[in-house]
């Protein structure tokens, strides 16, 4: 049971929410464009009305007690309703809203144009604002409320976020035809004799495959990392080493014989992609865009193939 003698104010709940989201009073103050002392005062006023502590004072960082988490769970619903009401009152019609969507390079190179067209041609009144970044950067931006939803590889877990599976991307090992990688089916360990070009830890795919390599007992002795898919395609085509790449994004280079697929045993598993959003602030606009994402998400068709067709 939640013990509060009076109804908390919106500003008090907002302070509690952002302290929990961002991990400190200072960052919450910056987010709310106020002073740290003002945030502290709001929390003190809220705790005066509470019969149990909201924060665990034994920790250096701002951590909620079980009672604080219970208060926040209800408070987050109140904040979400407030946001929906404010958006409704500001808009010319109830569906009008700008939605900030974060995606990675692979989505931008494949199905993002179809999604933008579907949302634009609907009568939803939603204005889609895409943003292209690494998976790790997008996760940070989602948690600090800089974007509303992201589509990333299924490499991250956070209890504050909902993750809905939307599709998968096939990957394969590739190299320049001029690199002397054996033809036919080769063992993964054979690749260790070459420089391995990998996606770094900012990449969701990079994290997933790094864990998979560890499970396979594989450790590469010479690696070169990048968080740019375009850069990895270019570096691999230049003959610098072997790399795991999305098959459809690499298709033009495969057709022109600047790249070839290296068949390995075992083969690379596909990368599952999820749409992520904050559980506490789900909106009808997000529901609509998520439905559009599930209809358009297809990594098997690159934008240059669409243009050619």
C-alpha positions, 0 to 999 in steps of 0.5 A: 500500500502507498502511504501519502497523506495528500495528493502529490503535485505534478512538479513533485512527481516529475522530479521523482520520475527524472531523478529515477530515470537519470540517476541524480538530482543534478541531471534531473534539474538540468532536464527540467531546466531548474536548479538542484536546490529546487529539485531537492525541495520538491522531493523533501516536500513529497517525502514529508507527506510520505509515511515511508522513505522514498530514497535509500540514503545509504547509497551514494547514488539516487536510488528509490526504496521499494516504497519510492518505486511504488509511488513512482509507478503510480506517478508515472501513469499520472505523468503519462495522462498529463502528457496525453492531455497536454498534447490533445489540448495543443493539437488541432486534432486529437491525433496530431503529434511529432514522433521522434524515432531512432534507428540504426544505419541498416534500417535507414538503408533498407525499410525506413523510406517505406515507413516514412511514406506509410506514416506520411500517407496515413490520416494519423496527423503524426509527423515522423522525425527519424534520427540515425545513430548507433544502438547504444546512443539511441538507447541513451537518448530513449532513456533521457527522453530525447527520442520517443521510440527506437528500433535496434538489435535485441541486445539491451534490456531495461525494466523501464522499457518495452521491447517488441520484436519487429524483424530480423536481418541475415548476416554473413562473413564477407571479404574481397575476392582478392583476399586469399580466404579459402573457398568452400565451407571453412571453420570459423577458426580459419578466419583468425589468420586474417584481420577481422573487421567488427562492429564496436560495442556501440553497435547492438549487432556487435554486442550480440555477435561478440557474445556468440563468438564467446559461446563458440569459444572463438577469440580473434587475435587481430581486429579492427572495429568501427561503429559505421556500417558504411565504413565496414563495407568499404574497408572489407571491399578494400581487402583489409580483412574479413567482416560479418555484414548484412547480406542485403546491405552488401548486395550491390558490392556482391553483384559487382564482385567487390565482395564475396560471401565466405561460407562458414561452419557454423553460420552466423545467426540472424540478428533480431530487431526490436522496437523499444519505448518507455513503459511509463509513457506509451501514447496512441501515436507510438502505438500507431507507428509501432503498427506501421513498423511491424508492417514495413520492417523488412531488411531484405530490400535495400533502398537502391534495390527499391529505386532500381525496381 
